[in-house]
Amino acid sequence: MIVCMSRRICVALYTAIVKLRPDWHSDDDKTGAIKIVMTGSAADPQGWQPHIGKGPPRQTGEESGRPAESRHRVRYVADRL
C-alpha cells in the first residue's frame, strides 16, 4: 500500500506506473493490479473521476488495505488521514 500526501500526487503516481505497466490497469474495480482509493466530487478534474470512490464496491477491503481475495498488487490511498 502506498499512502500519498495528496490526491494529485496519487493520480500522478498511478498514471506514471500505468505508463510503465499498462497491463496493471483495469477500469473494473475488482480487476487490475493497482487501484486508487480516494474521495472526491464532480468538481474535481476530469482525469481524477475514474479514481473517485463510488460507494460500497470501491470501499471493499479499505480497512485492511488489501482483502484476501484481492488481485491488486498495489493500492494507493489518499484522503485517509
VEXSE-908897 format. One record per atom (N, C-alpha, C): x, y, z; residue number from 1; atom name. Coordinates in steps of 0.02 Angstrom, whole numbers, plus 32768, in hexadecimal, padded with zeros to 4 digits. Layout:
N
+------+------+------+-----+----+
|    u |    v |    w |   k |  a |
+------+------+------+-----+----+
|    X |    Y |    Z | NUM | CA |
...
+------+------+------+-----+----+
//
This chain:
81
+------+------+------+-----+----+
|    u |    v |    w |   k |  a |
+------+------+------+-----+----+
| 802A | 7FC6 | 8000 |   1 |  N |
| 8000 | 8000 | 8000 |   1 | CA |
| 802D | 803E | 8000 |   1 |  C |
| 8019 | 806E | 7FD9 |   2 |  N |
| 803C | 80AE | 7FD7 |   2 | CA |
| 800C | 80E4 | 7FEE |   2 |  C |
| 801F | 810B | 801F |   3 |  N |
| 7FF6 | 8142 | 8037 |   3 | CA |
| 8014 | 8183 | 801D |   3 |  C |
| 7FEE | 81A9 | 7FF8 |   4 |  N |
| 8006 | 81E6 | 7FD9 |   4 | CA |
| 7FF2 | 8223 | 8002 |   4 |  C |
| 8019 | 8258 | 7FFB |   5 |  N |
| 800C | 8296 | 801F |   5 | CA |
| 7FCF | 82BB | 8003 |   5 |  C |
| 7FC0 | 82B1 | 7FC3 |   6 |  N |
| 7F87 | 82D3 | 7FA5 |   6 | CA |
| 7F68 | 82A7 | 7F6F |   6 |  C |
| 7F2B | 82B8 | 7F5C |   7 |  N |
| 7F0A | 8294 | 7F25 |   7 | CA |
| 7F2E | 82A1 | 7EE4 |   7 |  C |
| 7F47 | 82DD | 7EDA |   8 |  N |
| 7F6B | 82EE | 7E9C |   8 | CA |
| 7FA9 | 82C1 | 7E95 |   8 |  C |
| 7FCE | 82B8 | 7ECB |   9 |  N |
| 8009 | 828E | 7EC9 |   9 | CA |
| 7FF5 | 8245 | 7EBB |   9 |  C |
| 7FC0 | 822E | 7EDB |  10 |  N |
| 7FA8 | 81EA | 7ED0 |  10 | CA |
| 7F98 | 81DD | 7E87 |  10 |  C |
| 7F73 | 820A | 7E68 |  11 |  N |
| 7F60 | 8201 | 7E22 |  11 | CA |
| 7F9E | 8205 | 7DF5 |  11 |  C |
| 7FCC | 8232 | 7E03 |  12 |  N |
| 8009 | 8238 | 7DDB |  12 | CA |
| 8034 | 81F9 | 7DE0 |  12 |  C |
| 803A | 81DE | 7E1C |  13 |  N |
| 8061 | 81A1 | 7E26 |  13 | CA |
| 8040 | 8165 | 7E03 |  13 |  C |
| 7FFE | 8160 | 7E09 |  14 |  N |
| 7FD9 | 812B | 7DE6 |  14 | CA |
| 7FE4 | 812F | 7D9B |  14 |  C |
| 7FDE | 816B | 7D7F |  15 |  N |
| 7FE7 | 8175 | 7D37 |  15 | CA |
| 802D | 8161 | 7D21 |  15 |  C |
| 805F | 8173 | 7D49 |  16 |  N |
| 80A4 | 8160 | 7D38 |  16 | CA |
| 80AE | 8114 | 7D3A |  16 |  C |
| 8093 | 80F3 | 7D6C |  17 |  N |
| 8099 | 80AA | 7D71 |  17 | CA |
| 8075 | 8088 | 7D37 |  17 |  C |
| 803A | 80A0 | 7D25 |  18 |  N |
| 8014 | 8081 | 7CEF |  18 | CA |
| 8038 | 808A | 7CAC |  18 |  C |
| 805D | 80C0 | 7CA4 |  19 |  N |
| 8085 | 80C9 | 7C66 |  19 | CA |
| 80BB | 8093 | 7C62 |  19 |  C |
| 80D7 | 8081 | 7C9B |  20 |  N |
| 810B | 804D | 7C9D |  20 | CA |
| 80EE | 8006 | 7C9A |  20 |  C |
| 80B4 | 7FFD | 7CB8 |  21 |  N |
| 8093 | 7FBC | 7CBD |  21 | CA |
| 804A | 7FC1 | 7CA8 |  21 |  C |
| 803B | 7FCB | 7C68 |  22 |  N |
| 7FF5 | 7FD4 | 7C53 |  22 | CA |
| 7FC8 | 7F99 | 7C63 |  22 |  C |
| 7FE2 | 7F5D | 7C68 |  23 |  N |
| 7FB9 | 7F23 | 7C78 |  23 | CA |
| 7FA1 | 7F23 | 7CC1 |  23 |  C |
| 7FBC | 7F4F | 7CEB |  24 |  N |
| 7FA6 | 7F53 | 7D30 |  24 | CA |
| 7F65 | 7F7B | 7D37 |  24 |  C |
| 7F52 | 7FA2 | 7D05 |  25 |  N |
| 7F16 | 7FCC | 7D07 |  25 | CA |
| 7ED8 | 7FA4 | 7CF3 |  25 |  C |
| 7EA1 | 7FB5 | 7D12 |  26 |  N |
| 7E5F | 7F9B | 7CFF |  26 | CA |
| 7E2B | 7FCE | 7D15 |  26 |  C |
| 7DF8 | 7FD9 | 7CEB |  27 |  N |
| 7DC1 | 8006 | 7CFF |  27 | CA |
| 7D93 | 7FE5 | 7D32 |  27 |  C |
| 7D95 | 7FA3 | 7D37 |  28 |  N |
| 7D6C | 7F7E | 7D67 |  28 | CA |
| 7D8C | 7F81 | 7DAB |  28 |  C |
| 7D66 | 7F94 | 7DDF |  29 |  N |
| 7D80 | 7F99 | 7E23 |  29 | CA |
| 7D99 | 7F56 | 7E3E |  29 |  C |
| 7D81 | 7F1F | 7E24 |  30 |  N |
| 7D93 | 7EDD | 7E3F |  30 | CA |
| 7DCF | 7EBE | 7E1C |  30 |  C |
| 7DE5 | 7EDB | 7DE5 |  31 |  N |
| 7E1E | 7EBF | 7DC1 |  31 | CA |
| 7E54 | 7EF4 | 7DB9 |  31 |  C |
| 7E8C | 7EE0 | 7D9D |  32 |  N |
| 7EC5 | 7F0D | 7D97 |  32 | CA |
| 7EF2 | 7F05 | 7DD3 |  32 |  C |
| 7F31 | 7F17 | 7DC9 |  33 |  N |
| 7F62 | 7F0E | 7DFF |  33 | CA |
| 7F66 | 7F4A | 7E2E |  33 |  C |
| 7F53 | 7F85 | 7E17 |  34 |  N |
| 7F58 | 7FC0 | 7E42 |  34 | CA |
| 7F17 | 7FE8 | 7E41 |  34 |  C |
| 7F08 | 8007 | 7E79 |  35 |  N |
| 7ECC | 8031 | 7E80 |  35 | CA |
| 7EDC | 806B | 7EAE |  35 |  C |
| 7EB7 | 80A2 | 7EA4 |  36 |  N |
| 7EBB | 80DB | 7ED2 |  36 | CA |
| 7E7B | 80DC | 7EFA |  36 |  C |
| 7E81 | 80E7 | 7F3B |  37 |  N |
| 7E48 | 80ED | 7F67 |  37 | CA |
| 7E47 | 8136 | 7F7F |  37 |  C |
| 7E15 | 815C | 7F66 |  38 |  N |
| 7E11 | 81A2 | 7F7A |  38 | CA |
| 7DCA | 81BC | 7F75 |  38 |  C |
| 7DBD | 81F1 | 7F9A |  39 |  N |
| 7D7C | 8212 | 7F97 |  39 | CA |
| 7D81 | 824E | 7F67 |  39 |  C |
| 7D49 | 8268 | 7F54 |  40 |  N |
| 7D49 | 82A2 | 7F28 |  40 | CA |
| 7D03 | 82B7 | 7F16 |  40 |  C |
| 7CFE | 82E1 | 7EE3 |  41 |  N |
| 7CBE | 82FB | 7ECD |  41 | CA |
| 7CBF | 8306 | 7E82 |  41 |  C |
| 7C85 | 8317 | 7E67 |  42 |  N |
| 7C80 | 8325 | 7E1F |  42 | CA |
| 7CA9 | 8363 | 7E0B |  42 |  C |
| 7CBA | 838D | 7E3B |  43 |  N |
| 7CE1 | 83C9 | 7E2D |  43 | CA |
| 7D2C | 83BB | 7E24 |  43 |  C |
| 7D42 | 837F | 7E36 |  44 |  N |
| 7D88 | 836D | 7E2E |  44 | CA |
| 7D9A | 8366 | 7DE4 |  44 |  C |
| 7DDB | 836B | 7DD2 |  45 |  N |
| 7DF0 | 8365 | 7D8C |  45 | CA |
| 7DD7 | 8324 | 7D6C |  45 |  C |
| 7DCA | 8327 | 7D2C |  46 |  N |
| 7DAF | 82EE | 7D07 |  46 | CA |
| 7DDD | 82B1 | 7D0C |  46 |  C |
| 7E1E | 82BB | 7D0C |  47 |  N |
| 7E4D | 8284 | 7D11 |  47 | CA |
| 7E4B | 825F | 7D53 |  47 |  C |
| 7E2E | 827E | 7D86 |  48 |  N |
| 7E28 | 825E | 7DC7 |  48 | CA |
| 7DE9 | 8234 | 7DCD |  48 |  C |
| 7DB7 | 8243 | 7DA6 |  49 |  N |
| 7D75 | 8224 | 7DAD |  49 | CA |
| 7D76 | 81D8 | 7DAF |  49 |  C |
| 7D9D | 81B5 | 7D86 |  50 |  N |
| 7D9B | 816C | 7D89 |  50 | CA |
| 7DB4 | 814F | 7DCC |  50 |  C |
| 7DD9 | 8177 | 7DF2 |  51 |  N |
| 7DF6 | 815F | 7E31 |  51 | CA |
| 7DCD | 8170 | 7E6E |  51 |  C |
| 7D9C | 819B | 7E67 |  52 |  N |
| 7D74 | 81B2 | 7EA0 |  52 | CA |
| 7D45 | 817A | 7EB7 |  52 |  C |
| 7D44 | 816E | 7EF8 |  53 |  N |
| 7D1A | 813A | 7F15 |  53 | CA |
| 7CD1 | 8142 | 7F01 |  53 |  C |
| 7CB2 | 8109 | 7EF3 |  54 |  N |
| 7C6D | 8109 | 7EDC |  54 | CA |
| 7C40 | 80E1 | 7F0A |  54 |  C |
| 7C4D | 80E2 | 7F4A |  55 |  N |
| 7C23 | 80BE | 7F79 |  55 | CA |
| 7C40 | 807B | 7F8E |  55 |  C |
| 7C17 | 804F | 7FA7 |  56 |  N |
| 7C2D | 800F | 7FC3 |  56 | CA |
| 7C5B | 7FE5 | 7F97 |  56 |  C |
| 7C51 | 7FDE | 7F55 |  57 |  N |
| 7C7F | 7FB4 | 7F2F |  57 | CA |
| 7CC7 | 7FCB | 7F33 |  57 |  C |
| 7CD4 | 800C | 7F31 |  58 |  N |
| 7D18 | 8026 | 7F34 |  58 | CA |
| 7D35 | 8020 | 7F7B |  58 |  C |
| 7D0A | 8020 | 7FAE |  59 |  N |
| 7D20 | 8020 | 7FF2 |  59 | CA |
| 7D31 | 7FDB | 800C |  59 |  C |
| 7D22 | 7FA7 | 7FE8 |  60 |  N |
| 7D2E | 7F62 | 7FFF |  60 | CA |
| 7D78 | 7F59 | 8010 |  60 |  C |
| 7D86 | 7F46 | 804D |  61 |  N |
| 7DC9 | 7F36 | 8062 |  61 | CA |
| 7DF5 | 7F71 | 8074 |  61 |  C |
| 7DDB | 7FAD | 8072 |  62 |  N |
| 7E04 | 7FE7 | 8082 |  62 | CA |
| 7E1F | 7FE4 | 80C9 |  62 |  C |
| 7DF8 | 7FC9 | 80F6 |  63 |  N |
| 7E0D | 7FC9 | 813C |  63 | CA |
| 7E4E | 7FA2 | 8146 |  63 |  C |
| 7E55 | 7F6A | 8123 |  64 |  N |
| 7E91 | 7F42 | 812B |  64 | CA |
| 7EC6 | 7F52 | 80F8 |  64 |  C |
| 7EB7 | 7F7C | 80C7 |  65 |  N |
| 7EE7 | 7F8E | 8094 |  65 | CA |
| 7EE4 | 7F60 | 8059 |  65 |  C |
| 7EDF | 7F1F | 8064 |  66 |  N |
| 7EDC | 7EF0 | 802C |  66 | CA |
| 7EB6 | 7EB1 | 8042 |  66 |  C |
| 7E79 | 7EA8 | 8029 |  67 |  N |
| 7E53 | 7E6D | 803C |  67 | CA |
| 7E74 | 7E2E | 8020 |  67 |  C |
| 7E68 | 7DF6 | 8041 |  68 |  N |
| 7E88 | 7DB7 | 802D |  68 | CA |
| 7E78 | 7DA4 | 7FE5 |  68 |  C |
| 7E3B | 7DB2 | 7FCD |  69 |  N |
| 7E28 | 7D9F | 7F8A |  69 | CA |
| 7E3D | 7DD2 | 7F55 |  69 |  C |
| 7E5E | 7E07 | 7F68 |  70 |  N |
| 7E72 | 7E3D | 7F3A |  70 | CA |
| 7EA9 | 7E26 | 7F0B |  70 |  C |
| 7EA5 | 7E3B | 7ECD |  71 |  N |
| 7EDB | 7E2E | 7E9C |  71 | CA |
| 7F08 | 7E6B | 7E95 |  71 |  C |
| 7EFA | 7EA0 | 7EBB |  72 |  N |
| 7F22 | 7EDD | 7EB6 |  72 | CA |
| 7F67 | 7ED2 | 7ED3 |  72 |  C |
| 7F9A | 7EE8 | 7EB0 |  73 |  N |
| 7FDE | 7EE5 | 7EC9 |  73 | CA |
| 7FEE | 7F22 | 7EF3 |  73 |  C |
| 7FD4 | 7F5B | 7EDC |  74 |  N |
| 7FE2 | 7F9B | 7EFD |  74 | CA |
| 7FA1 | 7FC1 | 7F05 |  74 |  C |
| 7F96 | 7FDF | 7F3E |  75 |  N |
| 7F5C | 8009 | 7F49 |  75 | CA |
| 7F75 | 804C | 7F62 |  75 |  C |
| 7F62 | 8082 | 7F3F |  76 |  N |
| 7F74 | 80C6 | 7F52 |  76 | CA |
| 7F3B | 80E3 | 7F7B |  76 |  C |
| 7F4B | 8102 | 7FB3 |  77 |  N |
| 7F18 | 811D | 7FDE |  77 | CA |
| 7F24 | 8167 | 7FE7 |  77 |  C |
| 7EEE | 818E | 7FDE |  78 |  N |
| 7EEF | 81D6 | 7FEB |  78 | CA |
| 7EB3 | 81E8 | 8017 |  78 |  C |
| 7EB9 | 821D | 803B |  79 |  N |
| 7E81 | 8237 | 8064 |  79 | CA |
| 7E6E | 8209 | 809D |  79 |  C |
| 7E9A | 81E3 | 80B8 |  80 |  N |
| 7E8A | 81B6 | 80EE |  80 | CA |
| 7EA9 | 81CA | 8130 |  80 |  C |
| 7EC9 | 8203 | 8133 |  81 |  N |
| 7EEA | 8219 | 8171 |  81 | CA |
| 7EBA | 823D | 819E |  81 |  C |
+------+------+------+-----+----+
//
